[in-house]
């Protein structure tokens, strides 16, 4: 299994571990719409992350990678906005969706910090 796939799996598992308590708290404190919002946000974060991973796998074959990367960035945020607007129309709390997205971002940060610490502990020759 290549390193990118291992890293992606660690981040996805960490995202789910972070999102589950957030969903439980959202349900206990705010009821079903908040739980649904955190779930939607978590799914959005994962979809966005997987889009980045897919782009990273093909970046070497792209002749104009900077332009393509910028386009992917804009499309990803348009997707976030459209999905959030659609569910906000159906009275799903936007802040709950943002919490779900932040679960994914926090998982990326925590895994990268852990990898940084592991890299610091590797003895150099």
ABEGO torsion letter per residue (X at the ends): XBAAAAAAAAAAAAAAAAAAAAAAAAAAAAEAAAAAAAAAAAAAAAAAAAAAAAAAAAAAABABAAAAAAAAAAAAAAAAAAAAAAAAAAGBBAAAAAAAAAAAAAAAAAAAAAAAAAAAABBBX
